[in-house]
Amino acid sequence: MRRREAPTGDVAVILTFGPPIDVLDGARRQTLTGSFVAGVGDRYSTTEYHGEQYGLEIVLSPPGARRLLGLPLSELGRPTVGLGDLLGPAADRLLDRLACAPDWATRFDLLDTDLAGLATATPPAPVAERAWRLLIGTGGRIGVAQLAAELGCSRRYLSSRFAELTGVSPKTYGRIVRCRAARRLLSGGPAPLAEVAARCGYFDEAHLARDFRSLVGVSPARWQDEFPFFQATGGPAG
């Protein structure tokens, strides 16, 4: 099974009981033999595995991931990191309990309990979380200068705190949010690209095409033609 994974602006925690997953990010291949965390990226990747996958995926907002993992996303160091590297022995205990649970309802209850116990009381920097909420709320249409003015801080300070929270700059995160909105519109059926560009805050159709190729790996037209079965990511995670 091979899947193209476009950036969403969220953090994915993969709890797997299935076969190893290969993650191809550009020329780099990473084989993940267990559960892992995929941070916020600024380009697409490809996942591959043989057989059937079996497990759970938890989608977190960057502030939620900061509270759960107990560290800024800028400290992950690479796009995907083993869950055990981040949570230590607690990761193995969680996986064992999930694997031994008799049904999915029990697994969901275990997750509610265990994740609440793992969450830290350390919140992200307030200016970074407010900037993230503004970017989500505006669909990525607010520029860095306007963000800094709204928050009453310098662009340099904002960019530094925001990168700690998400692992990318405010400008890059805005691109990801706009592209996610465009994918959602394109996945809903045929739509004029100029209209999609205007609705998602791009200067023009060419601007949409450049960002789309960079973040998704194909043109918007090819996405419409070859991937009509893809389901666009929903709204931001809580």
Summary of the structure (lengths in Angstrom):
residues: 238
radius of gyration: 18.4
end to end distance: 28.9
largest distance: 52.9
contacts: 721
relative contact order: 0.14
helix: 50%
strand: 15%
